[in-house]
Amino acid sequence: MGDRTRGIRHTVRSETRGKGPATVRPTSEAITETILPDQTDAERLDTSTPVWGLHVDGSANQQGCGAGLVLTTPDGLKIEYALRFDFRTSNNEAEYEALLAGFRLAKSMNAKQIRIHSDSQLIVNQVTADFAAKDASMYAHLSTAHQLLRSFQAYEIKQIPRGENSHADALARLASAINDKVGRKVPVEILAQPSAVASEVCAVRYKDTWMSDIYFYLTNDTLPEDKAQARKLRYRSARYTVINDVLYKRGYTTPYLKCLTAEHGDYVLREIHNGVCGDHSGSRSLAYKVFRQGYFWPTMHQDANTLVKKCDKCQRFGNVPHIPAEPLTPIVSPWPFAQWGLDLIGPMPQGKGQVKYAVVAVDYFTKWVEAEPLATITAAKIEDFVWTHICCRFGIPYAIITDNGRQFDSDLFRQFCTRLKINLFFASPAHPQSNGQVEAINKIVKKLLKRQLDKAKGA
């Protein structure tokens, strides 16, 4: 159904390619939608397609401001909706807020054709372009209404007497009243700010990003004049899509990734790397963490590498190898959480609760790590840690590998392992690499603590 079905001619001002939208000061001459004189409201709706009914009304008084609407499905089911505003509005603005809320509700219900009823003469005639919207606030609401109306194939709007709009009027008074009581449950939404805010924006400069060509091709079918570049852009754009005016990258086995500019990508990298939950991970791990969070831009791996190289804490507490690498001697675990390595860290700077030690356990199959700070290291503490953090969470393990510390090689811990039928193995003092898995985790834990605490140390 084209423009003839809507009965509205849209005159769209051309935008400069590569520039974002800019809000200008509205005037009465800026309204570009005009009703065609040779068509009526009744000719807009197609009777072969289900038509939804919408009754809207707004209310503004000393008690508060609110809106009510009743959406009627083609089967006759009535959906009641009420809104209460956390801001002051005029009567006309409340009527517009009710109309816009009705459009959003009908759009969310996948309505294609709607018949709108309102008792506001001003709102109805402004939507049909019989009245001009000279006020800035009215123009902003009218522009938002026209944008939402483009979501429907056809619509019809009529002014009705207030007596025929009593249902929506009652909902509007319910939302605007403070202590109003009803005998049944009616959902009331709290609207924190107006739906259309006519803010003035002055564009200082426009800047093309790596997304500009792809976005304009997918939205406006705009291609470069060069045929080779145009063909390359078509192939490249096949891996992207636009949802709600936001560019996303498609993936074969991954969800859609939100595309970011280089500036926004730098902010995301810094938050993940050294933010509140940052762990100062390496560049490759950092890039994949951004990927798992659902973001993408083409230079994310290079930017992650640059950020890690510039990070002061990563450079001060990073690994500095002094000996050549040696062949890896793996210790095979038969199934997940069957074999654990156990070791102690400390003493460290004392923290809250007088803790200055830590016990660390790592699974040889999944590399899962469990750790707990301790004030003292005794066999009873180790037994409680193994029972709470390993047995109760992952089941009784098949074997535990530890060093020859007296906390592990004690009668209490040996009896504990015997009762649970856990095989207890000790690493040879002459070959500590046999428990190298947990030793490697210990280094990682120490580095994370140093990077996070820095001068705070244990506190």
CORBELJO-V913269 format. One record per pair of residues at least 24 apart in sequence whose ideal C-beta (glycine too) atoms are under 7 Angstrom apart, sorted by sequence separation. I is the first residue (numbers start at 0). J is the second residue. If there is no record, write none. Layout:
I_J ; I_J
This chain:
49_73 ; 64_88 ; 80_104 ; 98_122 ; 217_241 ; 395_419 ; 398_422 ; 399_423 ; 400_424 ; 401_425 ; 402_426 ; 7_32 ; 8_33 ; 94_119 ; 282_307 ; 338_363 ; 381_406 ; 396_421 ; 397_422 ; 403_428 ; 213_239 ; 281_307 ; 336_362 ; 358_384 ; 381_407 ; 395_421 ; 398_424 ; 400_426 ; 7_34 ; 8_35 ; 66_93 ; 95_122 ; 214_241 ; 267_294 ; 335_362 ; 337_364 ; 6_34 ; 94_122 ; 336_364 ; 360_388 ; 378_406 ; 6_35 ; 59_88 ; 64_93 ; 68_97 ; 127_156 ; 335_364 ; 336_365 ; 360_389 ; 377_406 ; 382_411 ; 390_419 ; 59_89 ; 66_96 ; 67_97 ; 91_121 ; 126_156 ; 334_364 ; 335_365 ; 376_406 ; 382_412 ; 59_90 ; 66_97 ; 70_101 ; 91_122 ; 279_310 ; 332_363 ; 378_409 ; 381_412 ; 6_38 ; 68_100 ; 214_246 ; 264_296 ; 332_364 ; 379_411 ; 402_434 ; 57_90 ; 68_101 ; 123_156 ; 213_246 ; 279_312 ; 330_363 ; 343_376 ; 378_411 ; 382_415 ; 59_93 ; 66_100 ; 70_104 ; 123_157 ; 268_302 ; 272_306 ; 279_313 ; 378_412 ; 400_434 ; 58_93 ; 70_105 ; 123_158 ; 259_294 ; 261_296 ; 264_299 ; 268_303 ; 6_42 ; 57_93 ; 68_104 ; 210_246 ; 257_293 ; 260_296 ; 6_43 ; 57_94 ; 256_293 ; 257_294 ; 258_295 ; 259_296 ; 261_298 ; 265_302 ; 269_306 ; 273_310 ; 5_43 ; 70_108 ; 113_151 ; 120_158 ; 256_294 ; 258_296 ; 264_302 ; 268_306 ; 272_310 ; 4_43 ; 57_96 ; 112_151 ; 115_154 ; 254_293 ; 256_295 ; 57_97 ; 111_151 ; 112_152 ; 115_155 ; 118_158 ; 56_97 ; 99_140 ; 106_147 ; 110_151 ; 111_152 ; 112_153 ; 113_154 ; 114_155 ; 115_156 ; 116_157 ; 117_158 ; 118_159 ; 55_97 ; 102_144 ; 112_154 ; 118_160 ; 55_98 ; 116_159 ; 118_161 ; 92_136 ; 99_143 ; 103_147 ; 106_150 ; 0_45 ; 95_140 ; 99_144 ; 102_147 ; 55_101 ; 91_137 ; 98_144 ; 102_148 ; 118_164 ; 248_295 ; 53_101 ; 92_140 ; 99_147 ; 116_164 ; 210_258 ; 339_389 ; 143_194 ; 53_105 ; 143_195 ; 208_260 ; 142_195 ; 51_105 ; 140_195 ; 139_195 ; 139_196 ; 336_393 ; 339_396 ; 139_197 ; 336_394 ; 338_396 ; 341_399 ; 51_110 ; 138_197 ; 337_396 ; 338_397 ; 342_401 ; 53_113 ; 336_396 ; 337_397 ; 338_398 ; 339_399 ; 340_400 ; 341_401 ; 342_402 ; 51_112 ; 53_114 ; 136_197 ; 343_404 ; 50_112 ; 51_113 ; 52_114 ; 53_115 ; 54_116 ; 55_117 ; 56_118 ; 135_197 ; 338_400 ; 48_111 ; 49_112 ; 53_116 ; 48_112 ; 50_114 ; 341_407 ; 45_112 ; 44_112 ; 44_114 ; 368_440 ; 363_436 ; 97_171 ; 370_444 ; 361_436 ; 361_437 ; 359_437 ; 361_440 ; 359_440 ; 359_441 ; 359_444 ; 209_297 ; 81_170 ; 79_170 ; 83_174 ; 81_173 ; 82_174 ; 83_175 ; 342_434 ; 34_127 ; 81_174 ; 34_128 ; 96_190 ; 340_434 ; 33_128 ; 99_194 ; 342_437 ; 32_128 ; 340_436 ; 341_437 ; 342_438 ; 69_166 ; 96_193 ; 340_437 ; 344_441 ; 69_167 ; 96_194 ; 68_167 ; 342_441 ; 67_167 ; 344_444 ; 30_131 ; 67_168 ; 344_445 ; 30_132 ; 67_169 ; 68_170 ; 355_457 ; 67_170 ; 27_131 ; 67_171 ; 81_185 ; 83_187 ; 85_189 ; 328_432 ; 66_171 ; 81_186 ; 85_190 ; 27_133 ; 65_171 ; 67_173 ; 79_185 ; 80_186 ; 81_187 ; 82_188 ; 83_189 ; 84_190 ; 85_191 ; 86_192 ; 330_436 ; 67_174 ; 86_193 ; 350_457 ; 45_153 ; 56_164 ; 66_174 ; 82_190 ; 348_456 ; 349_457 ; 350_458 ; 44_153 ; 65_174 ; 348_457 ; 25_135 ; 43_153 ; 54_164 ; 65_175 ; 347_457 ; 43_154 ; 44_155 ; 56_167 ; 64_175 ; 43_155 ; 54_166 ; 55_167 ; 56_168 ; 63_175 ; 25_138 ; 32_145 ; 54_167 ; 58_171 ; 62_175 ; 63_176 ; 25_139 ; 57_171 ; 58_172 ; 62_176 ; 63_177 ; 40_155 ; 56_171 ; 60_175 ; 62_177 ; 40_156 ; 59_175 ; 40_157 ; 58_175 ; 316_446 ; 316_449 ; 316_450 ; 312_450 ; 312_453 ; 4_152 ; 5_153 ; 4_153 ; 0_152 ; 0_153 ; 278_447 ; 279_450 ; 25_197 ; 24_199 ; 22_198 ; 22_199 ; 22_200 ; 21_200 ; 21_202 ; 19_205 ; 18_205 ; 17_205 ; 17_207 ; 17_211 ; 16_215 ; 16_221
